[in-house]
Amino acid sequence: HARVVHEGNGRLFFVDGGAGPSQAGGQQLAPGSKVPFEFRTPFTVGGVPVPLAHRALTLMLLELGQVPVTPGKLLLGRDPTRTNLVVHHPNVSGLHATLALEPPTIFDHGSTSGTWLGQHKLEPNRPQPIDPSGVIALGPIPMQGSLALELLRNLAGGGAHEAKAAPAGST
């Protein structure tokens, strides 16, 4: 019915497959049309909402950074030279947030667009517990709490040399 594609540099597009009605922001899309995919815009396919915090959408924007992983923590942001895990989106700061394993927490580095737990914006440099059933947002990019914990355990929990994030551009 539809797909989301990553065309590089954090640019995602929603592509209607022409098999049924799709909407973006409440507006009907023409069959086969392509529109920018924004995480703050509600999309529907055949009347069913697209889950914006779906792990596949988040993973499309992630790539391993150049900073070696320190056991027990992950540095998240847009700049690969300052982070372990790159989030390809222009509204994510160069060094945006840190995930820590023991205890499982996240803290914001004073990012421009903020780090959110649900509807609560984090104060910079104040660790907050991660709820596995909740949603973390790095600016406009939502991430399931369970995915954040999985990435943290797989990349910074001792097995970093074996784990890999999805390459940017994969669908």
Phi, psi and omega in degrees: 000316181200165175210160175247130180239147178255122182253019177097157178053035178076010180270111176253146178229141174266125182241118178286133181274355177081006183266352181185171183290135175234148178227151173230118181060032179084357180260131178297136177261143176290144178307132179081002182285161181230124180228151177303137178266113178248134183292348179261001179259126176286132177243144173228150176231117183060031180084357180262128180295141173278124180288109186293335179265024180294136184302325181296323179292317179296314182298334178298335184260001185257148177204150177294138177271185184266347182280128177300142182287133171268126180309131176092358177208152177232130175266125182248141176169184184274335186270110182297339180278353181240359188227161172272327182229115183273135174247106185281091174199136184296340180268004175264132181289161180307309171239102192265308186205166175234135171260134177240145186275317185238104350283164181296108182221166173226143170220147183273145179261030183076033183297155181296314184261001173082163173241136187234143167245107187062235180265005185261119177279130181284144171282142180303142174060025177240100183303139178231142180294146178269128175266116181303332180265001180264186179236133173257141174232129172262096190061235182274000186265108180279148177219128176300140177303322180296323177292318178301316180293321178297314178298317180299311181294318183287323184266327186241005183265019177112339181251031186300328182290343181260337187272152177219142172275160177294136178293144177300136180102348178283154180239000000 
